Amino acid sequence: MKAGLIGTGHYVPEKVVTNHDLEKIVDTSDEWIRTRTGIEERRIASDDMNTSDMAYEAARDALNEADLKAEELDMILVATVTSDMGFPSVACQLQERLGARQIPAMDISAACSGFIYGIVTAKQFIEAGVHQNILVIGVEKLSKITNWSDRNTAVLFGDGAGAAVVSKVTEGKGILSHELGSDGTGIPYLHQTDEDHIYMNGREVFKFAVRQMGESSLNVVHQAGLTKDDVNYLIPHQANIRIMEAAREKLEIPLEKMSKSVDRYGNTSAASIPIALSEDVKAGRIKEDDVVVLVGFGGGLTWGAVALRW
Ligand code: ACO
């Protein structure tokens, strides 16, 4: 029995903040941001829209697409580093708000790799026969931990949520292989400060990301018994177009076969892969039987990848 994704959903806040808007608050330029990162604009949640509110919207969308009622869920996993409060978890907030039964619910902290950690965790419960339907969400309100006077980080991030329902799928489909990893020696390069802001050493993170995204993508393809020629679509974590390009080149995938929303949403951390996936599914860019690779990296440092047949 294989676990696969039977429904996807996403939500992004309405408010658009362009690079030109940021020029007014930090010493930067649209040209610098575009050429270094590929980002043109990002969405920022209003003060009254918290992480759990965005997660709820994405969850409803995924449940609709999966044609599943909240009462049919067996578990809720939420990947985030920006929960509404230290505890209880966003997952518990959703259990109540969605009207799910009194099922297990917990948050996962793996920064931008969190959604991949979530679907791989869900896969274990499904394939062991313990659970049938698991809701996995990647959500961030990074704007609340962004230091809006630090140009090194303020230009990179955005808010949003993406979700998927993981369930049993027909043999031959679903998650074919996965890789997860962590390296805590990278903590100095990317972490939340005592002031609750994001600190990042961009160059170090960049070097790590370029190497890891390529390696992990190839590893999951080979573990699935496939070659890079079999891959139909690549969804890299939407952090920086140059990092995404490195993964694409490693897999030798044509440009139109790589998901790209970093220009519109910036880096939404754990939400970036499921937002991209949901948009690609809804737009028909991912087709029945396509081999899709999802790959991400983030604070921890962490990384994760899956190869799946749609
Ligand atoms: N506008 C203008 N200049 C800037 C800006 C800005 N917004 N930000 C930095 N600079 C300047 C710096 O001050 C520095 O100037 P200096 O050389 O005089 O000191 C210079 O630009 C930096 O140049 P580089 O380090 O060469 O820039 P680089 O090409 O590495 O791009 C970037 C920087 C975009 C941050 C890149 O390193 C990167 O994308 N790194 C990975 C980031 C990432 O993906 N992080 C994931 C975090 S996700 C999470 O877990 C929450």
py3Dmol code that shows the C-alpha trace and the ligand (Angstrom):
import py3Dmol

protein = """\
ATOM      1  CA  MET A   1       0.000   0.000   0.000  1.00  0.00           C
ATOM      2  CA  LYS A   2       1.280   3.471  -0.909  1.00  0.00           C
ATOM      3  CA  ALA A   3       0.525   6.870   0.554  1.00  0.00           C
ATOM      4  CA  GLY A   4      -0.150   9.737  -1.817  1.00  0.00           C
ATOM      5  CA  LEU A   5      -1.616  13.219  -1.970  1.00  0.00           C
ATOM      6  CA  ILE A   6      -5.343  13.157  -2.774  1.00  0.00           C
ATOM      7  CA  GLY A   7      -6.095  16.872  -2.438  1.00  0.00           C
ATOM      8  CA  THR A   8      -4.132  20.108  -2.265  1.00  0.00           C
ATOM      9  CA  GLY A   9      -5.012  23.635  -1.191  1.00  0.00           C
ATOM     10  CA  HIS A  10      -3.507  27.001  -0.500  1.00  0.00           C
ATOM     11  CA  TYR A  11      -4.175  30.486   0.773  1.00  0.00           C
ATOM     12  CA  VAL A  12      -2.225  33.709   0.356  1.00  0.00           C
ATOM     13  CA  PRO A  13      -3.114  37.059   1.971  1.00  0.00           C
ATOM     14  CA  GLU A  14      -4.530  39.764  -0.278  1.00  0.00           C
ATOM     15  CA  LYS A  15      -2.017  42.479   0.542  1.00  0.00           C
ATOM     16  CA  VAL A  16       0.768  42.695  -2.059  1.00  0.00           C
ATOM     17  CA  VAL A  17       4.067  44.328  -1.056  1.00  0.00           C
ATOM     18  CA  THR A  18       6.267  45.061  -4.056  1.00  0.00           C
ATOM     19  CA  ASN A  19      10.021  45.563  -4.176  1.00  0.00           C
ATOM     20  CA  HIS A  20       9.313  49.247  -4.810  1.00  0.00           C
ATOM     21  CA  ASP A  21       7.322  49.374  -1.564  1.00  0.00           C
ATOM     22  CA  LEU A  22      10.374  47.963   0.270  1.00  0.00           C
ATOM     23  CA  GLU A  23      12.650  50.582  -1.324  1.00  0.00           C
ATOM     24  CA  LYS A  24      10.782  53.052   0.891  1.00  0.00           C
ATOM     25  CA  ILE A  25      11.616  51.293   4.159  1.00  0.00           C
ATOM     26  CA  VAL A  26      15.114  49.788   3.675  1.00  0.00           C
ATOM     27  CA  ASP A  27      18.174  50.709   1.603  1.00  0.00           C
ATOM     28  CA  THR A  28      17.513  48.384  -1.323  1.00  0.00           C
ATOM     29  CA  SER A  29      16.360  48.437  -4.942  1.00  0.00           C
ATOM     30  CA  ASP A  30      13.937  46.518  -7.088  1.00  0.00           C
ATOM     31  CA  GLU A  31      16.850  45.713  -9.403  1.00  0.00           C
ATOM     32  CA  TRP A  32      18.993  44.236  -6.568  1.00  0.00           C
ATOM     33  CA  ILE A  33      16.156  42.069  -5.256  1.00  0.00           C
ATOM     34  CA  ARG A  34      15.111  40.810  -8.695  1.00  0.00           C
ATOM     35  CA  THR A  35      18.591  39.928  -9.912  1.00  0.00           C
ATOM     36  CA  ARG A  36      19.770  38.325  -6.618  1.00  0.00           C
ATOM     37  CA  THR A  37      16.579  36.455  -5.729  1.00  0.00           C
ATOM     38  CA  GLY A  38      13.977  36.522  -8.540  1.00  0.00           C
ATOM     39  CA  ILE A  39      11.431  38.021  -6.103  1.00  0.00           C
ATOM     40  CA  GLU A  40       9.172  40.803  -7.418  1.00  0.00           C
ATOM     41  CA  GLU A  41       6.512  40.945  -4.731  1.00  0.00           C
ATOM     42  CA  ARG A  42       5.265  39.078  -1.662  1.00  0.00           C
ATOM     43  CA  ARG A  43       2.003  38.769   0.281  1.00  0.00           C
ATOM     44  CA  ILE A  44       1.810  40.079   3.841  1.00  0.00           C
ATOM     45  CA  ALA A  45      -0.967  39.085   6.241  1.00  0.00           C
ATOM     46  CA  SER A  46      -2.946  41.778   8.038  1.00  0.00           C
ATOM     47  CA  ASP A  47      -2.636  42.128  11.827  1.00  0.00           C
ATOM     48  CA  ASP A  48      -5.903  40.259  12.396  1.00  0.00           C
ATOM     49  CA  MET A  49      -4.915  37.315  10.174  1.00  0.00           C
ATOM     50  CA  ASN A  50      -2.771  34.929  12.191  1.00  0.00           C
ATOM     51  CA  THR A  51      -0.968  31.731  11.161  1.00  0.00           C
ATOM     52  CA  SER A  52      -3.877  29.494  12.161  1.00  0.00           C
ATOM     53  CA  ASP A  53      -6.303  31.592  10.070  1.00  0.00           C
ATOM     54  CA  MET A  54      -4.225  31.074   6.924  1.00  0.00           C
ATOM     55  CA  ALA A  55      -3.798  27.373   7.777  1.00  0.00           C
ATOM     56  CA  TYR A  56      -7.566  27.023   8.132  1.00  0.00           C
ATOM     57  CA  GLU A  57      -8.208  28.497   4.669  1.00  0.00           C
ATOM     58  CA  ALA A  58      -5.640  26.225   3.007  1.00  0.00           C
ATOM     59  CA  ALA A  59      -7.011  23.207   4.905  1.00  0.00           C
ATOM     60  CA  ARG A  60     -10.572  23.865   3.706  1.00  0.00           C
ATOM     61  CA  ASP A  61      -9.320  24.125   0.121  1.00  0.00           C
ATOM     62  CA  ALA A  62      -7.417  20.814   0.371  1.00  0.00           C
ATOM     63  CA  LEU A  63     -10.368  19.010   2.003  1.00  0.00           C
ATOM     64  CA  ASN A  64     -12.656  20.254  -0.785  1.00  0.00           C
ATOM     65  CA  GLU A  65     -10.275  19.079  -3.477  1.00  0.00           C
ATOM     66  CA  ALA A  66      -9.964  15.694  -1.741  1.00  0.00           C
ATOM     67  CA  ASP A  67     -13.762  15.560  -1.361  1.00  0.00           C
ATOM     68  CA  LEU A  68     -13.279  14.709   2.305  1.00  0.00           C
ATOM     69  CA  LYS A  69     -15.079  15.903   5.424  1.00  0.00           C
ATOM     70  CA  ALA A  70     -13.042  17.112   8.398  1.00  0.00           C
ATOM     71  CA  GLU A  71     -14.642  14.304  10.490  1.00  0.00           C
ATOM     72  CA  GLU A  72     -12.916  11.782   8.206  1.00  0.00           C
ATOM     73  CA  LEU A  73      -9.442  12.992   9.188  1.00  0.00           C
ATOM     74  CA  ASP A  74      -7.311  10.752  11.438  1.00  0.00           C
ATOM     75  CA  MET A  75      -4.455  13.169  12.139  1.00  0.00           C
ATOM     76  CA  ILE A  76      -3.413  16.804  11.629  1.00  0.00           C
ATOM     77  CA  LEU A  77       0.224  17.835  11.113  1.00  0.00           C
ATOM     78  CA  VAL A  78       1.163  21.490  10.757  1.00  0.00           C
ATOM     79  CA  ALA A  79       4.654  22.539   9.686  1.00  0.00           C
ATOM     80  CA  THR A  80       5.439  26.044  10.899  1.00  0.00           C
ATOM     81  CA  VAL A  81       7.999  28.143  12.775  1.00  0.00           C
ATOM     82  CA  THR A  82       5.529  30.981  13.318  1.00  0.00           C
ATOM     83  CA  SER A  83       2.686  29.435  15.309  1.00  0.00           C
ATOM     84  CA  ASP A  84       0.117  31.812  16.836  1.00  0.00           C
ATOM     85  CA  MET A  85       1.564  31.046  20.300  1.00  0.00           C
ATOM     86  CA  GLY A  86       4.258  28.786  21.787  1.00  0.00           C
ATOM     87  CA  PHE A  87       1.532  26.338  22.707  1.00  0.00           C
ATOM     88  CA  PRO A  88      -0.991  24.964  22.022  1.00  0.00           C
ATOM     89  CA  SER A  89      -0.070  24.028  18.481  1.00  0.00           C
ATOM     90  CA  VAL A  90      -1.670  25.358  15.320  1.00  0.00           C
ATOM     91  CA  ALA A  91      -2.678  21.734  14.652  1.00  0.00           C
ATOM     92  CA  CYS A  92      -4.776  21.693  17.859  1.00  0.00           C
ATOM     93  CA  GLN A  93      -6.372  25.014  16.930  1.00  0.00           C
ATOM     94  CA  LEU A  94      -7.341  23.498  13.581  1.00  0.00           C
ATOM     95  CA  GLN A  95      -8.707  20.309  15.145  1.00  0.00           C
ATOM     96  CA  GLU A  96     -11.299  22.432  16.905  1.00  0.00           C
ATOM     97  CA  ARG A  97     -11.904  24.925  14.105  1.00  0.00           C
ATOM     98  CA  LEU A  98     -12.288  22.365  11.330  1.00  0.00           C
ATOM     99  CA  GLY A  99     -14.596  20.244  13.459  1.00  0.00           C
ATOM    100  CA  ALA A 100     -12.353  17.176  13.314  1.00  0.00           C
ATOM    101  CA  ARG A 101     -12.771  14.293  15.770  1.00  0.00           C
ATOM    102  CA  GLN A 102     -10.424  14.152  18.812  1.00  0.00           C
ATOM    103  CA  ILE A 103      -7.573  12.902  16.637  1.00  0.00           C
ATOM    104  CA  PRO A 104      -3.807  13.357  17.144  1.00  0.00           C
ATOM    105  CA  ALA A 105      -2.664  16.847  16.146  1.00  0.00           C
ATOM    106  CA  MET A 106       0.812  18.342  16.356  1.00  0.00           C
ATOM    107  CA  ASP A 107       3.130  20.943  14.844  1.00  0.00           C
ATOM    108  CA  ILE A 108       6.426  20.123  13.161  1.00  0.00           C
ATOM    109  CA  SER A 109       9.387  22.498  13.379  1.00  0.00           C
ATOM    110  CA  ALA A 110      11.727  22.003  10.429  1.00  0.00           C
ATOM    111  CA  ALA A 111      11.585  25.536   8.944  1.00  0.00           C
ATOM    112  CA  CYS A 112      11.322  25.557   5.146  1.00  0.00           C
ATOM    113  CA  SER A 113      11.638  21.746   4.925  1.00  0.00           C
ATOM    114  CA  GLY A 114       8.639  21.358   7.251  1.00  0.00           C
ATOM    115  CA  PHE A 115       6.027  20.388   4.673  1.00  0.00           C
ATOM    116  CA  ILE A 116       8.256  17.595   3.320  1.00  0.00           C
ATOM    117  CA  TYR A 117       8.861  16.409   6.905  1.00  0.00           C
ATOM    118  CA  GLY A 118       5.065  16.471   7.326  1.00  0.00           C
ATOM    119  CA  ILE A 119       4.140  14.393   4.301  1.00  0.00           C
ATOM    120  CA  VAL A 120       6.903  11.876   5.013  1.00  0.00           C
ATOM    121  CA  THR A 121       5.622  11.521   8.607  1.00  0.00           C
ATOM    122  CA  ALA A 122       2.067  11.101   7.305  1.00  0.00           C
ATOM    123  CA  LYS A 123       3.257   8.448   4.855  1.00  0.00           C
ATOM    124  CA  GLN A 124       4.570   6.294   7.740  1.00  0.00           C
ATOM    125  CA  PHE A 125       1.191   6.257   9.518  1.00  0.00           C
ATOM    126  CA  ILE A 126      -0.727   5.535   6.304  1.00  0.00           C
ATOM    127  CA  GLU A 127       1.573   2.779   5.055  1.00  0.00           C
ATOM    128  CA  ALA A 128       1.681   1.117   8.494  1.00  0.00           C
ATOM    129  CA  GLY A 129      -2.106   0.891   8.261  1.00  0.00           C
ATOM    130  CA  VAL A 130      -2.561   3.016  11.406  1.00  0.00           C
ATOM    131  CA  HIS A 131      -4.390   5.946   9.773  1.00  0.00           C
ATOM    132  CA  GLN A 132      -6.410   6.558   6.597  1.00  0.00           C
ATOM    133  CA  ASN A 133      -6.476  10.333   6.049  1.00  0.00           C
ATOM    134  CA  ILE A 134      -3.934  12.843   7.322  1.00  0.00           C
ATOM    135  CA  LEU A 135      -4.065  16.586   6.796  1.00  0.00           C
ATOM    136  CA  VAL A 136      -0.613  18.132   6.332  1.00  0.00           C
ATOM    137  CA  ILE A 137      -0.190  21.899   6.267  1.00  0.00           C
ATOM    138  CA  GLY A 138       2.786  24.178   5.708  1.00  0.00           C
ATOM    139  CA  VAL A 139       2.065  27.690   6.944  1.00  0.00           C
ATOM    140  CA  GLU A 140       3.995  30.795   7.961  1.00  0.00           C
ATOM    141  CA  LYS A 141       3.389  34.338   9.025  1.00  0.00           C
ATOM    142  CA  LEU A 142       7.056  35.270   8.624  1.00  0.00           C
ATOM    143  CA  SER A 143       6.191  38.965   8.603  1.00  0.00           C
ATOM    144  CA  LYS A 144       5.850  38.806  12.392  1.00  0.00           C
ATOM    145  CA  ILE A 145       9.471  37.675  12.887  1.00  0.00           C
ATOM    146  CA  THR A 146      10.964  39.733  10.051  1.00  0.00           C
ATOM    147  CA  ASN A 147      13.252  42.576  11.072  1.00  0.00           C
ATOM    148  CA  TRP A 148      11.871  45.262   8.773  1.00  0.00           C
ATOM    149  CA  SER A 149      15.027  47.349   9.156  1.00  0.00           C
ATOM    150  CA  ASP A 150      17.413  44.549   8.054  1.00  0.00           C
ATOM    151  CA  ARG A 151      17.739  44.624   4.267  1.00  0.00           C
ATOM    152  CA  ASN A 152      19.594  41.280   4.269  1.00  0.00           C
ATOM    153  CA  THR A 153      16.397  39.451   5.241  1.00  0.00           C
ATOM    154  CA  ALA A 154      13.404  41.823   4.967  1.00  0.00           C
ATOM    155  CA  VAL A 155      13.291  41.568   1.177  1.00  0.00           C
ATOM    156  CA  LEU A 156      13.155  37.756   1.096  1.00  0.00           C
ATOM    157  CA  PHE A 157      10.083  36.597   2.977  1.00  0.00           C
ATOM    158  CA  GLY A 158       6.299  36.444   2.650  1.00  0.00           C
ATOM    159  CA  ASP A 159       3.219  34.947   4.335  1.00  0.00           C
ATOM    160  CA  GLY A 160       0.923  32.127   3.205  1.00  0.00           C
ATOM    161  CA  ALA A 161      -0.318  28.570   3.667  1.00  0.00           C
ATOM    162  CA  GLY A 162      -0.473  25.354   1.657  1.00  0.00           C
ATOM    163  CA  ALA A 163      -2.046  22.005   2.501  1.00  0.00           C
ATOM    164  CA  ALA A 164      -2.449  18.442   1.301  1.00  0.00           C
ATOM    165  CA  VAL A 165      -4.442  15.410   2.349  1.00  0.00           C
ATOM    166  CA  VAL A 166      -2.307  12.255   2.486  1.00  0.00           C
ATOM    167  CA  SER A 167      -4.213   8.994   2.027  1.00  0.00           C
ATOM    168  CA  LYS A 168      -3.937   5.513   0.525  1.00  0.00           C
ATOM    169  CA  VAL A 169      -3.549   5.569  -3.252  1.00  0.00           C
ATOM    170  CA  THR A 170      -3.473   2.965  -6.029  1.00  0.00           C
ATOM    171  CA  GLU A 171      -0.308   0.818  -6.171  1.00  0.00           C
ATOM    172  CA  GLY A 172       2.346   2.434  -8.363  1.00  0.00           C
ATOM    173  CA  LYS A 173       1.222   5.952  -7.455  1.00  0.00           C
ATOM    174  CA  GLY A 174       1.925   8.181  -4.473  1.00  0.00           C
ATOM    175  CA  ILE A 175       5.174   8.831  -2.611  1.00  0.00           C
ATOM    176  CA  LEU A 176       7.817   6.582  -4.189  1.00  0.00           C
ATOM    177  CA  SER A 177      10.847   7.613  -2.131  1.00  0.00           C
ATOM    178  CA  HIS A 178      12.014  10.217   0.323  1.00  0.00           C
ATOM    179  CA  GLU A 179      15.051  11.741   1.989  1.00  0.00           C
ATOM    180  CA  LEU A 180      15.157  13.827   5.177  1.00  0.00           C
ATOM    181  CA  GLY A 181      18.185  15.241   6.952  1.00  0.00           C
ATOM    182  CA  SER A 182      19.494  17.784   9.406  1.00  0.00           C
ATOM    183  CA  ASP A 183      22.796  19.401  10.351  1.00  0.00           C
ATOM    184  CA  GLY A 184      22.767  21.473  13.525  1.00  0.00           C
ATOM    185  CA  THR A 185      26.242  22.860  12.826  1.00  0.00           C
ATOM    186  CA  GLY A 186      24.353  25.271  10.543  1.00  0.00           C
ATOM    187  CA  ILE A 187      22.492  26.939  13.424  1.00  0.00           C
ATOM    188  CA  PRO A 188      24.832  29.987  13.425  1.00  0.00           C
ATOM    189  CA  TYR A 189      23.911  30.677   9.788  1.00  0.00           C
ATOM    190  CA  LEU A 190      20.131  30.744  10.151  1.00  0.00           C
ATOM    191  CA  HIS A 191      18.118  31.131  13.345  1.00  0.00           C
ATOM    192  CA  GLN A 192      15.620  33.176  15.309  1.00  0.00           C
ATOM    193  CA  THR A 193      17.321  35.730  17.543  1.00  0.00           C
ATOM    194  CA  ASP A 194      16.513  36.613  21.158  1.00  0.00           C
ATOM    195  CA  GLU A 195      14.578  39.575  19.728  1.00  0.00           C
ATOM    196  CA  ASP A 196      12.528  37.017  17.753  1.00  0.00           C
ATOM    197  CA  HIS A 197      13.911  38.154  14.411  1.00  0.00           C
ATOM    198  CA  ILE A 198      15.321  36.057  11.581  1.00  0.00           C
ATOM    199  CA  TYR A 199      19.129  36.107  11.422  1.00  0.00           C
ATOM    200  CA  MET A 200      20.698  34.771   8.256  1.00  0.00           C
ATOM    201  CA  ASN A 201      24.168  34.507   6.789  1.00  0.00           C
ATOM    202  CA  GLY A 202      22.962  34.525   3.185  1.00  0.00           C
ATOM    203  CA  ARG A 203      26.186  33.359   1.556  1.00  0.00           C
ATOM    204  CA  GLU A 204      26.576  30.288   3.798  1.00  0.00           C
ATOM    205  CA  VAL A 205      22.927  29.305   3.420  1.00  0.00           C
ATOM    206  CA  PHE A 206      23.184  29.795  -0.325  1.00  0.00           C
ATOM    207  CA  LYS A 207      26.203  27.458  -0.645  1.00  0.00           C
ATOM    208  CA  PHE A 208      24.523  24.765   1.436  1.00  0.00           C
ATOM    209  CA  ALA A 209      21.208  25.096  -0.429  1.00  0.00           C
ATOM    210  CA  VAL A 210      22.697  24.849  -3.904  1.00  0.00           C
ATOM    211  CA  ARG A 211      24.549  21.656  -2.979  1.00  0.00           C
ATOM    212  CA  GLN A 212      21.743  20.040  -0.993  1.00  0.00           C
ATOM    213  CA  MET A 213      18.869  20.756  -3.368  1.00  0.00           C
ATOM    214  CA  GLY A 214      20.720  19.111  -6.261  1.00  0.00           C
ATOM    215  CA  GLU A 215      21.920  16.118  -4.238  1.00  0.00           C
ATOM    216  CA  SER A 216      18.585  15.374  -2.538  1.00  0.00           C
ATOM    217  CA  SER A 217      16.638  15.677  -5.798  1.00  0.00           C
ATOM    218  CA  LEU A 218      18.873  13.146  -7.481  1.00  0.00           C
ATOM    219  CA  ASN A 219      18.892  10.828  -4.447  1.00  0.00           C
ATOM    220  CA  VAL A 220      15.096  10.450  -4.352  1.00  0.00           C
ATOM    221  CA  VAL A 221      14.921   9.874  -8.096  1.00  0.00           C
ATOM    222  CA  HIS A 222      17.504   7.072  -7.877  1.00  0.00           C
ATOM    223  CA  GLN A 223      15.927   5.575  -4.723  1.00  0.00           C
ATOM    224  CA  ALA A 224      12.645   5.322  -6.624  1.00  0.00           C
ATOM    225  CA  GLY A 225      14.440   3.256  -9.280  1.00  0.00           C
ATOM    226  CA  LEU A 226      14.085   6.087 -11.805  1.00  0.00           C
ATOM    227  CA  THR A 227      16.476   8.251 -13.797  1.00  0.00           C
ATOM    228  CA  LYS A 228      16.333  12.009 -14.224  1.00  0.00           C
ATOM    229  CA  ASP A 229      14.747  11.494 -17.663  1.00  0.00           C
ATOM    230  CA  ASP A 230      11.674  10.075 -15.896  1.00  0.00           C
ATOM    231  CA  VAL A 231      11.018  13.275 -13.939  1.00  0.00           C
ATOM    232  CA  ASN A 232       8.128  15.315 -15.373  1.00  0.00           C
ATOM    233  CA  TYR A 233       7.964  18.157 -12.879  1.00  0.00           C
ATOM    234  CA  LEU A 234      10.109  19.759 -10.177  1.00  0.00           C
ATOM    235  CA  ILE A 235       8.806  21.764  -7.212  1.00  0.00           C
ATOM    236  CA  PRO A 236      11.776  23.256  -5.357  1.00  0.00           C
ATOM    237  CA  HIS A 237      11.398  25.334  -2.196  1.00  0.00           C
ATOM    238  CA  GLN A 238      10.767  28.853  -3.476  1.00  0.00           C
ATOM    239  CA  ALA A 239      13.611  30.652  -1.691  1.00  0.00           C
ATOM    240  CA  ASN A 240      15.670  32.153  -4.461  1.00  0.00           C
ATOM    241  CA  ILE A 241      15.495  31.586  -8.220  1.00  0.00           C
ATOM    242  CA  ARG A 242      19.265  30.981  -8.397  1.00  0.00           C
ATOM    243  CA  ILE A 243      19.042  28.162  -5.834  1.00  0.00           C
ATOM    244  CA  MET A 244      16.018  26.684  -7.633  1.00  0.00           C
ATOM    245  CA  GLU A 245      17.931  26.823 -10.919  1.00  0.00           C
ATOM    246  CA  ALA A 246      20.763  24.800  -9.379  1.00  0.00           C
ATOM    247  CA  ALA A 247      18.344  21.950  -8.590  1.00  0.00           C
ATOM    248  CA  ARG A 248      16.784  22.200 -12.025  1.00  0.00           C
ATOM    249  CA  GLU A 249      20.158  21.984 -13.736  1.00  0.00           C
ATOM    250  CA  LYS A 250      21.108  18.942 -11.680  1.00  0.00           C
ATOM    251  CA  LEU A 251      17.961  17.140 -12.868  1.00  0.00           C
ATOM    252  CA  GLU A 252      18.296  18.612 -16.389  1.00  0.00           C
ATOM    253  CA  ILE A 253      14.638  19.626 -16.353  1.00  0.00           C
ATOM    254  CA  PRO A 254      13.427  22.216 -18.897  1.00  0.00           C
ATOM    255  CA  LEU A 255      12.467  25.597 -17.457  1.00  0.00           C
ATOM    256  CA  GLU A 256       8.720  25.148 -18.046  1.00  0.00           C
ATOM    257  CA  LYS A 257       8.800  21.936 -15.968  1.00  0.00           C
ATOM    258  CA  MET A 258       9.893  23.743 -12.818  1.00  0.00           C
ATOM    259  CA  SER A 259       7.352  25.359 -10.523  1.00  0.00           C
ATOM    260  CA  LYS A 260       7.919  29.063 -10.008  1.00  0.00           C
ATOM    261  CA  SER A 261       6.050  31.338  -7.638  1.00  0.00           C
ATOM    262  CA  VAL A 262       9.008  32.936  -5.834  1.00  0.00           C
ATOM    263  CA  ASP A 263       8.499  36.017  -8.037  1.00  0.00           C
ATOM    264  CA  ARG A 264       4.951  36.535  -6.650  1.00  0.00           C
ATOM    265  CA  TYR A 265       5.215  35.264  -3.070  1.00  0.00           C
ATOM    266  CA  GLY A 266       8.895  35.418  -2.025  1.00  0.00           C
ATOM    267  CA  ASN A 267      10.077  32.783   0.450  1.00  0.00           C
ATOM    268  CA  THR A 268       7.113  31.573   2.522  1.00  0.00           C
ATOM    269  CA  SER A 269       9.201  28.902   4.314  1.00  0.00           C
ATOM    270  CA  ALA A 270       7.121  25.775   5.115  1.00  0.00           C
ATOM    271  CA  ALA A 271       4.274  27.090   2.954  1.00  0.00           C
ATOM    272  CA  SER A 272       6.260  27.521  -0.247  1.00  0.00           C
ATOM    273  CA  ILE A 273       6.192  23.934  -1.562  1.00  0.00           C
ATOM    274  CA  PRO A 274       2.509  23.216  -0.811  1.00  0.00           C
ATOM    275  CA  ILE A 275       1.399  26.597  -2.219  1.00  0.00           C
ATOM    276  CA  ALA A 276       3.336  25.865  -5.415  1.00  0.00           C
ATOM    277  CA  LEU A 277       1.982  22.321  -5.569  1.00  0.00           C
ATOM    278  CA  SER A 278      -1.617  23.428  -5.106  1.00  0.00           C
ATOM    279  CA  GLU A 279      -1.307  26.131  -7.767  1.00  0.00           C
ATOM    280  CA  ASP A 280       0.320  23.691 -10.204  1.00  0.00           C
ATOM    281  CA  VAL A 281      -2.368  21.046  -9.650  1.00  0.00           C
ATOM    282  CA  LYS A 282      -5.199  23.569 -10.057  1.00  0.00           C
ATOM    283  CA  ALA A 283      -3.597  24.979 -13.236  1.00  0.00           C
ATOM    284  CA  GLY A 284      -3.229  21.488 -14.734  1.00  0.00           C
ATOM    285  CA  ARG A 285       0.562  21.708 -14.910  1.00  0.00           C
ATOM    286  CA  ILE A 286       0.800  18.376 -13.060  1.00  0.00           C
ATOM    287  CA  LYS A 287      -0.933  15.531 -14.853  1.00  0.00           C
ATOM    288  CA  GLU A 288      -2.025  12.023 -13.980  1.00  0.00           C
ATOM    289  CA  ASP A 289       0.981   9.659 -13.693  1.00  0.00           C
ATOM    290  CA  ASP A 290       3.555  12.480 -13.779  1.00  0.00           C
ATOM    291  CA  VAL A 291       6.686  11.872 -11.708  1.00  0.00           C
ATOM    292  CA  VAL A 292       7.055  14.932  -9.474  1.00  0.00           C
ATOM    293  CA  VAL A 293      10.028  15.808  -7.253  1.00  0.00           C
ATOM    294  CA  LEU A 294       9.504  18.085  -4.235  1.00  0.00           C
ATOM    295  CA  VAL A 295      12.706  19.350  -2.621  1.00  0.00           C
ATOM    296  CA  GLY A 296      13.400  21.838   0.142  1.00  0.00           C
ATOM    297  CA  PHE A 297      15.966  23.132   2.632  1.00  0.00           C
ATOM    298  CA  GLY A 298      15.777  25.447   5.577  1.00  0.00           C
ATOM    299  CA  GLY A 299      16.782  26.493   9.051  1.00  0.00           C
ATOM    300  CA  GLY A 300      18.227  23.737  11.206  1.00  0.00           C
ATOM    301  CA  LEU A 301      19.787  23.262   8.854  1.00  0.00           C
ATOM    302  CA  THR A 302      17.248  20.795   7.490  1.00  0.00           C
ATOM    303  CA  TRP A 303      16.474  19.325   4.103  1.00  0.00           C
ATOM    304  CA  GLY A 304      13.988  16.976   2.550  1.00  0.00           C
ATOM    305  CA  ALA A 305      12.848  15.613  -0.784  1.00  0.00           C
ATOM    306  CA  VAL A 306      10.260  13.213  -2.130  1.00  0.00           C
ATOM    307  CA  ALA A 307       9.658  11.661  -5.528  1.00  0.00           C
ATOM    308  CA  LEU A 308       6.027  10.844  -6.185  1.00  0.00           C
ATOM    309  CA  ARG A 309       3.869   9.614  -9.025  1.00  0.00           C
ATOM    310  CA  TRP A 310       0.757  11.764  -9.333  1.00  0.00           C
TER     311      TRP A 310
END
"""
ligand_1 = """\
51
ACO
N 19.485 45.379 -1.144
C 20.683 45.852 -1.525
N 21.846 45.337 -1.106
C 21.784 44.290 -0.275
C 20.567 43.754 0.180
C 19.395 44.339 -0.283
N 18.168 43.886 0.073
N 20.821 42.727 0.998
C 22.144 42.616 1.083
N 22.737 43.564 0.319
C 24.151 43.812 0.141
C 24.953 43.365 1.348
O 25.072 44.389 2.293
C 26.264 42.994 0.711
O 26.993 44.173 0.492
P 28.608 44.179 0.693
O 29.132 43.222 -0.331
O 28.981 45.616 0.468
O 28.829 43.689 2.086
C 25.832 42.448 -0.611
O 24.589 43.010 -0.951
C 25.586 40.952 -0.477
O 26.072 40.405 -1.593
P 26.126 38.846 -1.696
O 26.309 38.197 -0.357
O 27.078 38.518 -2.778
O 24.673 38.550 -2.181
P 24.212 37.190 -2.696
O 24.418 37.119 -4.155
O 24.716 36.066 -1.836
O 22.654 37.290 -2.422
C 21.084 36.464 -0.873
C 22.203 37.434 -1.113
C 19.973 36.774 -1.852
C 20.564 36.635 0.549
C 21.574 35.023 -1.101
O 22.749 34.834 -0.393
C 20.589 33.974 -0.730
O 19.543 33.852 -1.337
N 20.919 33.141 0.270
C 20.028 32.083 0.693
C 18.875 32.665 1.419
C 17.857 31.621 1.748
O 17.380 30.931 0.883
N 17.509 31.505 3.006
C 16.555 30.542 3.403
C 16.047 30.991 4.678
S 14.574 30.173 4.946
C 14.235 29.877 6.574
O 14.629 28.859 7.072
C 13.359 30.863 7.302
"""
view = py3Dmol.view(width=600, height=400)
view.addModel(protein, "pdb")
view.setStyle({"model": 0}, {"cartoon": {"style": "trace"}})
view.addModel(ligand_1, "xyz")
view.setStyle({"model": 1}, {"stick": {}})
view.zoomTo()
view.show()
